[in-house]
Each structure stands twice: as structure tokens, then as C-alpha cells.
Amino acid sequence: MERTGARPSRRTVLTLGAGTALAAAMATGGTAHAATPGGDRISRRLSELEQEHSARLGVFAHNTVTGRTVLHGADDLFPMCSTFKTIAVAAVLRDLDRNGEFLAKRIHYTKKEVEDSGYDKITGTDEHVANGMTVEELCAAAISYSDNGAANLLLRELGGPEAVTRFCRSTGDGKTRLDRWEPALNSAEPGRTTDTTTPRAIGRTYARLVLGNALAPADRKRLTSWLLANTTSKDRLRKHLVPAGWTVADKTGAGSYGTNNDVAVTWSPKGAPVVMSVLTTKHEATAKGDDDLVAETAKILASALG
């Protein structure tokens, strides 16, 4: 793991812009130097967290009002895992639905189809297997409960995992890609390039979906409501943010090699939108996901950007 001394590391950058807005989160740029008070401390602490948790940590965080940004391994590839589900739902809303007609379509499936996904908490209930679920219900289950069966059924409607990649490219995200279905996409082997993203790429994409114009206003509102209703991150981004008065619209992801992710658009207690993308993975296939690493990173980001 890289250690940092008196100067910020090359992997950790904290910058401060004056009067910037969402466009700053979308902009590309080269490596900058930490130019604000506390930059050295943040750099050291994030590198220390990696060492303490024997993990690889990637961060992209941006306050869209002040322009202050924290980058740590922001352009490194990480397994995406279930964070793709937000993008898949966005693709359904933008590319398949027309005035709610497609959302009202009822999808029927077998018990085995959703069991084979590895996680079917919502789709696998007797009632839903018997009666099917509407596309809108599948969207809510995929995001708010991270139901793999729902995600696979949505991918089937989209034409397969490659539809998520195409959607990302159409919005300006040149990095995020989905290649496999649930649960295979969570294998998360070190060095794998399929089913991956970078903290910067997926953070920007979430910002475009929730704060930007990638979706029509009604669809943006739907998507945001499902992210706000997320039930899977109480021990990750929400652990310290929500008690401190932050509002969190997020999606988690987890896989082998201790992969543990959380990507969000948050609002500080003062109402400033702050994009946070925290991606983590470890070096052993049997390593456990580390909620504390994500939660402690979020606490650092809240202090730096709130």
C-alpha cells in the first residue's frame, strides 16, 4: 500500500473551486494538487484506512456547490457489483418506458429463474412468483432491496448486460461496463476488466442521473425515490451521514474478494448536493466485505465536503 508523507499522495487529491456547480463534477482533468486546508490530513487518513483494512480503496467525492473534491484512486478499476442496478433501471426508464406504459407491464417468471440469481428476497416470494411483478415493482426491488432476480429480469427486458454499457457510453461514461448477469458479475477477481468501473466514472454517472439531465424529470424523480428508499446501506454510507443530518440516495454493491461498494448522491445538512463514490476490494477471494471501511471513508468525506 502507498504511504503518504508531508505532501498529498499522487492518488489522493483534494481541490477547492469557487462557485462551481454540477458541471465541475462532469469535467475531466489531469492530476491536481491538494490546495485546501486539510488536504494532507485527508490524504494520509485514506491511505491509512487502506493499510488498516488490508484493502484497496477508491474514492470520488464532489460538493457541487463549493466545487471541493476528494479523489483517491479515482481512476482505478474496481468490480462494480450491484451498483450497476441503478444504471440498468435508468436505462429502462429512458429507453423502454413511454408515459408509464412499460412500467405497468407485468413480468412473469419461474421460481428457479430468480433463485439462480443468488438473491431473490422480493422476487422469490410465493405471491410474486405466482402473480409476477410489474416492471416498476422490479425497478424498486432492484434498487431499494438489491434483488438480483429483479435485476436479471430487467436486464432480460433490456436485451442483456451490454445494454448497461451502451447506456453508460450514451451519457458520456467511457469506463463503466457490464458483461455478465447476476450472480457471476460479482466474482471480482483482481485484474479483471469486465463488470468494472472507476470511482470517478460511476460517481459522475450517478450525478447525471440524479442531478443532471440524463433522464426526463419524472424519471429522475422516480429513480431518486428508489435510491432514497435503499435498505442496504445502514452500516455503510448511511452509518455516520444520516445521524449527522445528511440525506442519502445510494446503491450498494458487494462481491467476492471482500468487495464492498456504495455510490450516492447525498445532501449535506445545509442542502448542498455532494456526490460520493466509495469502492473497496481486498486481496483474498474469501475476504469479508468491510462495512466499517466504507462508513469511515464516508465520515471523512462528510467532514471535508460538508
C-alpha positions in Angstrom: 0.0 0.0 0.0 1.2 3.5 -0.8 2.1 5.7 2.1 2.0 9.4 2.2 4.2 11.9 3.9 4.0 15.7 4.2 2.6 16.2 0.7 -0.6 14.7 -0.6 -0.2 11.4 -2.4 -0.5 11.2 -6.1 -3.6 9.0 -5.6 -5.4 11.4 -3.2 -6.4 14.9 -4.4 -8.4 17.5 -2.6 -9.2 20.6 -4.6 -11.4 23.6 -4.0 -13.1 25.6 -6.7 -15.1 28.8 -6.3 -18.7 29.0 -7.4 -18.7 25.7 -9.3 -21.8 23.6 -9.9 -22.7 20.2 -11.3 -20.6 20.9 -14.4 -17.4 20.6 -12.3 -18.4 17.0 -11.3 -18.7 16.2 -15.0 -15.4 17.8 -16.1 -12.3 15.8 -16.9 -8.9 16.9 -15.9 -5.4 15.9 -15.1 -3.8 15.3 -11.7 -4.2 18.3 -9.4 -2.5 19.0 -6.1 -4.4 19.3 -2.8 -4.8 23.0 -2.5 -7.0 23.4 0.6 -6.5 23.2 4.3 -6.8 19.6 5.5 -5.7 18.1 2.2 -2.6 16.4 3.6 -4.5 15.1 6.5 -7.3 13.6 4.3 -4.6 12.0 2.0 -2.9 10.4 4.9 -6.1 9.2 6.5 -7.4 7.5 3.4 -4.1 5.7 2.8 -4.0 4.7 6.5 -7.5 3.2 6.1 -6.3 1.1 3.2 -3.5 -0.3 5.3 -5.6 -0.8 8.4 -8.2 -2.8 6.5 -5.8 -4.5 4.1 -7.9 -3.3 1.2 -7.8 -1.2 -1.9 -9.9 1.9 -1.7 -11.2 4.2 -4.4 -13.0 7.5 -3.8 -14.6 10.2 -5.9 -16.5 12.8 -3.9 -17.6 16.2 -5.1 -19.5 19.1 -3.5 -21.5 20.5 -6.4 -21.9 23.9 -4.7 -18.4 24.7 -3.4 -16.5 22.6 -6.0 -14.4 20.9 -3.4 -13.4 17.4 -4.5 -11.7 14.4 -2.9 -10.1 11.9 -5.2 -8.3 8.8 -4.1 -7.6 6.1 -6.6 -10.5 7.7 -8.5 -9.5 6.4 -11.9 -8.5 2.8 -10.8 -10.8 -0.1 -11.9 -12.9 -1.8 -9.3 -15.6 -4.5 -9.5 -18.9 -2.8 -10.0 -21.2 -5.4 -8.4 -24.8 -4.3 -7.6 -24.1 -0.6 -8.2 -24.9 -1.4 -11.8 -28.6 -1.8 -10.9 -29.2 2.0 -10.7 -27.9 2.3 -14.2 -30.0 -0.6 -15.5 -33.1 0.9 -14.1 -32.2 4.3 -15.6 -31.9 2.5 -19.0 -35.3 1.0 -18.5 -36.8 4.4 -17.7 -35.1 6.2 -20.6 -35.1 3.6 -23.3 -38.1 1.3 -22.8 -40.8 3.3 -21.0 -43.3 5.6 -22.6 -45.6 7.5 -20.2 -45.5 4.7 -17.7 -46.9 2.1 -20.1 -43.8 -0.2 -19.9 -43.5 0.3 -16.1 -47.0 -1.1 -15.8 -46.1 -4.3 -17.8 -46.4 -7.4 -15.7 -43.4 -9.8 -16.0 -44.0 -13.5 -15.2 -41.1 -15.8 -14.3 -40.4 -19.1 -12.6 -39.1 -19.6 -9.1 -35.9 -21.1 -10.5 -35.1 -18.1 -12.6 -34.9 -15.8 -9.6 -33.3 -18.4 -7.3 -30.5 -18.8 -9.7 -29.7 -15.1 -9.4 -28.3 -15.7 -5.9 -30.6 -13.2 -4.1 -34.3 -13.1 -4.6 -35.7 -11.6 -1.3 -38.5 -9.8 -3.1 -39.0 -11.6 -6.4 -38.8 -15.0 -4.7 -41.8 -14.7 -2.5 -44.7 -17.1 -3.2 -47.0 -14.2 -4.1 -44.7 -12.6 -6.6 -43.8 -15.9 -8.2 -47.5 -16.8 -8.6 -48.6 -13.4 -9.9 -45.5 -11.9 -11.4 -44.3 -8.3 -10.9 -44.7 -5.1 -12.8 -41.6 -3.5 -14.3 -42.0 -0.7 -11.9 -42.0 -3.1 -8.9 -38.9 -4.8 -10.3 -37.1 -1.5 -10.6 -37.9 -0.7 -6.9 -36.8 -4.2 -5.8 -33.6 -4.0 -7.8 -32.5 -0.6 -6.3 -34.1 -0.4 -2.8 -33.6 -4.1 -1.9 -30.8 -5.1 -4.3 -32.8 -8.0 -5.5 -30.7 -9.9 -8.1 -33.7 -11.7 -9.6 -35.3 -8.4 -10.3 -32.1 -7.1 -11.9 -31.7 -10.1 -14.2 -35.4 -9.8 -15.3 -34.8 -6.1 -16.1 -31.6 -7.0 -18.0 -33.6 -9.5 -20.0 -36.0 -6.8 -21.0 -33.1 -4.5 -22.0 -31.5 -7.2 -24.1 -28.7 -8.3 -21.8 -25.9 -6.8 -19.7 -24.3 -5.0 -22.7 -27.3 -2.6 -22.6 -25.9 -1.1 -19.4 -22.6 -0.5 -21.1 -24.3 1.2 -24.1 -26.4 3.4 -21.7 -23.2 4.5 -20.0 -21.5 5.4 -23.2 -24.5 7.4 -24.4 -24.2 9.5 -21.2 -20.5 10.2 -21.5 -19.3 7.4 -19.2 -16.4 5.7 -21.1 -15.3 3.4 -18.3 -18.3 1.6 -16.7 -19.1 -1.7 -18.3 -21.4 -4.7 -17.5 -20.6 -8.0 -19.2 -22.3 -10.7 -17.1 -25.6 -11.5 -15.3 -26.2 -12.0 -11.6 -24.5 -13.6 -9.7 -21.5 -14.2 -11.9 -20.7 -10.5 -12.3 -19.7 -10.4 -8.6 -16.7 -12.7 -8.9 -14.4 -9.6 -8.6 -11.1 -11.2 -9.3 -8.1 -8.8 -9.1 -7.1 -7.6 -12.6 -10.5 -8.4 -14.2 -11.7 -5.7 -16.6 -15.2 -6.9 -17.2 -18.0 -5.8 -14.9 -15.9 -2.9 -13.7 -16.0 0.9 -13.2 -13.9 3.6 -11.6 -15.0 5.7 -8.6 -14.9 8.8 -10.8 -16.8 7.3 -13.7 -19.7 5.8 -11.7 -19.9 8.8 -9.4 -20.3 11.1 -12.4 -22.9 8.8 -13.9 -25.0 8.8 -10.7 -24.7 12.6 -10.7 -26.0 12.8 -14.2 -28.9 10.6 -13.3 -30.0 12.3 -10.1 -28.8 15.9 -10.6 -28.4 16.2 -14.3 -30.5 15.8 -17.4 -29.7 12.2 -18.4 -33.3 11.4 -17.5 -36.6 13.2 -18.0 -37.7 15.0 -14.8 -40.4 12.4 -13.9 -38.0 9.5 -14.4 -35.3 11.3 -12.4 -37.8 11.7 -9.6 -38.7 8.0 -9.7 -35.1 6.9 -9.7 -34.2 9.2 -6.9 -37.1 8.0 -4.7 -35.9 4.4 -5.1 -32.3 5.4 -4.1 -33.6 7.3 -1.1 -35.5 4.2 0.0 -32.4 2.0 -0.2 -32.4 -0.6 2.6 -28.9 -2.0 2.2 -26.5 0.7 3.4 -27.3 1.4 7.0 -23.8 0.2 8.0 -22.1 1.9 5.1 -22.5 5.4 3.8 -25.6 6.0 6.0 -24.0 4.9 9.2 -22.5 8.3 10.0 -24.2 10.5 7.5 -27.8 10.0 8.4 -27.4 10.6 12.1 -25.5 13.8 11.3 -28.4 15.2 9.3 -27.4 14.2 5.8 -29.9 12.9 3.2 -28.6 9.9 1.2 -29.8 8.5 -2.1 -27.5 5.5 -2.7 -26.9 2.0 -4.1 -24.6 -0.6 -2.6 -22.8 -3.5 -4.1 -20.8 -6.5 -2.8 -18.9 -9.5 -4.2 -16.0 -11.9 -3.7 -12.6 -10.6 -2.5 -14.3 -8.6 0.1 -15.7 -6.2 -2.5 -17.9 -3.6 -0.8 -19.2 -0.5 -2.6 -21.5 2.4 -2.1 -22.3 5.1 -4.6 -24.6 8.0 -3.7 -25.8 11.5 -4.3 -26.1 13.0 -0.8 -27.3 16.3 0.6 -25.4 17.9 3.4 -27.3 19.3 6.4 -27.1 22.7 4.6 -28.7 21.2 1.5 -25.6 21.1 -0.8 -25.6 18.1 -3.2 -22.5 16.0 -2.7 -21.6 13.1 -4.9 -19.9 10.2 -3.1 -18.5 7.1 -4.7 -16.6 4.7 -2.4 -15.4 1.4 -3.9 -13.4 -1.2 -2.0 -11.9 -4.6 -2.6 -9.4 -6.9 -1.0 -6.8 -9.4 -2.0 -8.2 -12.7 -0.9 -11.1 -14.4 -2.5 -12.7 -15.4 0.8 -12.2 -11.9 2.4 -15.3 -10.5 4.0 -16.9 -7.2 3.0 -15.8 -4.4 5.2 -18.7 -2.1 6.1 -16.6 -0.1 8.5 -14.1 0.9 5.8 -16.9 2.4 3.7 -18.5 4.0 6.7 -15.2 5.6 8.0 -14.5 6.9 4.5 -17.9 8.5 4.3 -17.3 10.1 7.7 -14.0 11.6 6.4 -15.7 12.8 3.2 -18.6 14.4 5.1 -16.1 16.4 7.2 -14.1 17.5 4.2 -17.0 18.4 1.9 -20.0 19.2 4.1 
